[in-house]
Amino acid sequence: MAAGAELFRRNGYAGTGLKQIVSEAGAPFGSLYHFFPGGKEELGAEVIRTSGLAYLALFDLFIAPAEDLISGIEAFFAAGIATLEATDYVEGCPIATVALEVASTNEPLRQATAEVFTAWIDAGTEKFAKFGLSREAARTLTITAVNNLEGAFVLCRSLRDTEAMAVAGAATVEVARHLESAQL
C-alpha cells in the first residue's frame, strides 16, 4: 500500500498502473488481487483512506502540543513549507491529487476522499475547540485551514515556490484571531 500511496500522490490515479505499483512494492503481481480482489479501484480506496488518516496525525504533531492556537497554526503551515522545499515540491497532500482527478468520475474513490476530508474536519474541530473556540468556530477554522492548505499545495507545486503556503498560513492565522476575538 505504501508504494501505491506514493505513486498515486505523485502521479495521480490514472497516471499510475498496477504493474508500476507491484514493481515499486517488490511484490508478485498475483498478491495484488489476493489482497485487493477489486483491483486498482479497491487498492486506490484503501490507499486514500490509510494515507489520508495517517496525515491526520500532523494535527497531533503540530496543533495539539502548541501553547496557543496561533503558534500551532504557524507551525503547521511552516511544516508544509519545509516539506515542499525538502522534497523539491513533489510531496504535498496524500489524497489531493486523486481527489481532484476522480471527484466526478469514480464514485467509490470520491467517497473515500470524502471520508478522509470529513475525518480531518471532525478531528480539527475537536483539536481547535480545545483552545477555547466554540464547536462552530472550530469547524469554521478547520475548514479554512484545510481549504488554505490544499490550495497552497496545488499552487506551490505548480509554481515551485512556497509563497502561497506562507500566504495561506497567514490567512488562516487571521481567521483564527478573528474567531478567537469573537469568542470573548
Secondary structure, DSSP 8 states (H G I E B T S, - for coil): -HHHHHHHHHH-STT--HHHHHHHHT--HHHHHHH-TTHHHHHHHHHHHHHHHHHTHHIIIIITT-SSHHHHHHHHHHHHHHHHHHTTT----TTHHHHHHHTTT-HHHHHHHHHHHHHHHHHHHHHHHTTT--HHHHHHHHHHHHHHHHHHHHHHHHHT-SHHHHHHHHHHHHHHHHHHHHH-
